[in-house]
């Protein structure tokens, strides 16, 4: 059971906008630690998508955006494309565990 | 560009030891903290350990603390993970990753995994 909770799966049609939630607690997201997001295609290495709640590394399309409020964070993908079909993970820091923590991952299906 | 290449994985018996290596290139290795992260086949990511840029500080997940040791040899640009008393539940693909943190004023500054290697597989089985 992961410290950060994500929905196991989400889906959307091409062109639509979807969001993936990441729910934590007062010892991680609620303590204002940064939330980061990764994309992992099947058989591939995870790739950094969002860091510091909302910042995109160079090369990541503007269609990807991040936000945070209270003990939760969200990843939004607008203008959904077939190539966005992948697993998405959130990550933060937990002060009780004194280390990084991941969400369980969300599988995005593009219908 | 940044390149991280893990090695040292294999198939071992429960209770055995194994040492993983991660060869780094394309950046100033001695200036960055480094993570180990693992992933069980078909399952999610699991943070294992972090070592500070200078090797003075180490942090571990509860599941490996006391059994795993992270270290680095900066002149050789190499990160290590010594894994002792291995258990079946340690079976996973092990990644090394370069640690960075957000420097914007509105960031807290906790580490993320900026760059990843391709991983080395570890199987613990009798």
Interface residues (C-beta under 8 A of the other chain):
Chain A: X2 X32 X33 X34 X36 X38 X45 X46 X47 X48 X51 X52 X53 X55 X57 X89 X91 X92 X93 X97 X98 X99 X100 X101 X102 X103 X104 X105
Chain B: X35 X44 X45 X46 X47 X50 X59 X60 X61 X62 X95 X100 X101 X102 X104 X106 X107 X108 X109 X110 X111 X112 X113 X114 X115 X116 X117 X118 X119
